[in-house]
Amino acid sequence: MYDAELMAVATGAAGTLVAAIATSGSEKMRLRVARFFRRAAPDQQRAAAQAVDDTAAQLTSLSPEAQALAATAWVQLIAHYLDEHRDAMSEVDELAVPDPPVSNVWNQHNTGTGTFIGGDVHGGVTFNYDGASDGGR
C-alpha cells in the first residue's frame, strides 16, 4: 500500500479539495485538478475530471457524510497519482490551498455642486474641461 506520509498528504488535500468544490464550484476546481494531474495518463486525467463532477453532484446536500464519502474517493485518486509521480508532492499545495476570497474595491469621486446619492446626481453639476474654476457658479 502507500506510505504514511503520502497518505497524510493525500488525505489533507482530499478534504480541502472537497470543501473547495463545495464552495467554489466544479468549473473552477476542474481547472485546478487538471493542472495538478497533468502528468497522469489520459485515463487518470479523465477519472479526475469525472471525480470533480461526481463530487459536485454528491455535495448538493452538504452533509458531513457526503463530504466524507467524496473525500474518500479523492484520497485514493490523489494517493495513486502521488505514488506514481513523487515529484508532484511539492505541488499538492496548489490543489489543496483554497484561493483567497475575491474582494471588489469601488472608488467613487464626487465633485461639483449638488447632492450625490447612490451614484445619482441631485442638483447641478458643472464640468470644466479646461480645468479652470467657474468660481462656484
C-alpha positions in Angstrom: 0.0 0.0 0.0 1.1 3.6 0.4 3.4 5.0 3.0 2.1 7.1 5.9 3.5 10.5 4.6 1.8 10.0 1.2 -1.5 9.1 2.8 -1.3 12.1 5.2 -0.7 14.4 2.2 -3.4 12.8 0.1 -5.9 12.9 3.0 -5.3 16.5 3.7 -5.5 17.5 0.1 -8.7 15.5 -0.5 -10.6 17.1 2.4 -9.6 20.6 1.4 -10.4 19.8 -2.3 -13.9 18.5 -1.4 -14.5 21.7 0.6 -13.3 23.8 -2.3 -15.5 22.1 -4.8 -18.5 22.7 -2.4 -17.7 26.4 -2.0 -16.0 27.4 -5.3 -17.9 25.1 -7.7 -16.8 22.4 -10.1 -15.9 24.6 -13.0 -13.1 26.4 -11.1 -11.9 23.3 -9.4 -11.9 21.3 -12.6 -9.1 23.5 -13.9 -7.1 23.2 -10.8 -7.5 19.4 -10.8 -6.5 19.2 -14.5 -3.4 21.3 -13.8 -2.4 19.1 -10.8 -3.0 15.8 -12.7 -1.2 17.0 -15.8 1.5 14.2 -15.6 -1.1 11.5 -15.3 -2.1 9.0 -18.0 -5.1 10.1 -20.1 -7.4 7.6 -18.3 -6.3 9.0 -14.9 -6.9 12.6 -16.1 -10.4 11.6 -17.2 -11.1 9.9 -13.9 -10.0 13.0 -12.0 -12.2 15.3 -14.2 -15.2 12.9 -13.7 -14.5 12.9 -9.9 -14.9 16.7 -9.8 -18.3 16.3 -11.4 -19.2 13.4 -9.2 -18.1 15.3 -6.1 -20.1 18.4 -7.0 -23.2 16.1 -7.5 -22.7 14.4 -4.2 -22.3 17.7 -2.3 -25.7 19.0 -3.2 -26.8 18.2 0.4 -23.5 19.4 2.0 -24.0 16.8 4.7 -20.8 15.6 6.6 -21.5 12.1 5.3 -21.5 13.2 1.7 -18.3 15.2 2.2 -16.6 12.2 3.9 -17.6 9.9 1.1 -16.3 12.3 -1.6 -13.1 12.8 0.3 -12.5 9.0 0.5 -12.7 8.8 -3.3 -10.3 11.7 -3.7 -7.8 10.2 -1.2 -7.5 7.1 -3.4 -7.1 9.2 -6.6 -4.5 11.6 -5.1 -2.5 8.8 -3.3 -2.3 6.7 -6.5 -1.2 9.7 -8.5 1.4 10.8 -5.9 2.7 7.2 -5.7 3.4 7.3 -9.4 4.6 10.9 -9.5 6.5 11.7 -6.3 7.8 15.0 -7.8 4.1 16.2 -7.6 4.3 16.1 -3.8 5.6 19.7 -3.8 2.6 20.8 -6.0 -0.1 19.3 -3.8 -0.5 22.7 -2.0 -1.7 24.2 -5.3 -4.5 21.6 -5.2 -5.3 21.9 -1.5 -4.9 25.5 -0.6 -8.1 27.5 -1.3 -8.0 30.7 -3.2 -8.3 33.9 -1.1 -11.8 35.4 -1.2 -12.3 37.9 -4.0 -13.0 41.4 -3.0 -14.3 44.3 -5.0 -12.9 47.7 -4.4 -15.0 50.6 -5.7 -13.8 54.2 -5.8 -16.2 57.0 -6.5 -15.1 60.6 -6.6 -18.0 63.1 -6.5 -17.2 66.7 -7.0 -19.4 69.6 -8.1 -22.5 71.2 -6.7 -25.5 69.2 -5.7 -26.0 66.1 -3.6 -24.7 62.7 -4.7 -26.9 59.8 -3.6 -26.1 56.3 -4.7 -24.3 57.5 -7.8 -27.1 59.7 -9.0 -26.6 63.5 -9.1 -29.4 65.5 -7.5 -28.8 69.2 -8.3 -26.4 70.7 -10.8 -23.0 69.7 -12.0 -20.5 71.9 -13.8 -17.9 70.3 -16.0 -14.8 72.4 -16.6 -12.9 70.7 -19.4 -10.1 73.2 -19.3 -9.5 72.9 -15.6 -10.4 76.5 -14.8 -12.8 77.1 -11.9 -16.1 78.9 -12.6 -16.0 80.4 -9.1 -18.7 78.1 -7.8 -21.4 79.5 -10.1 
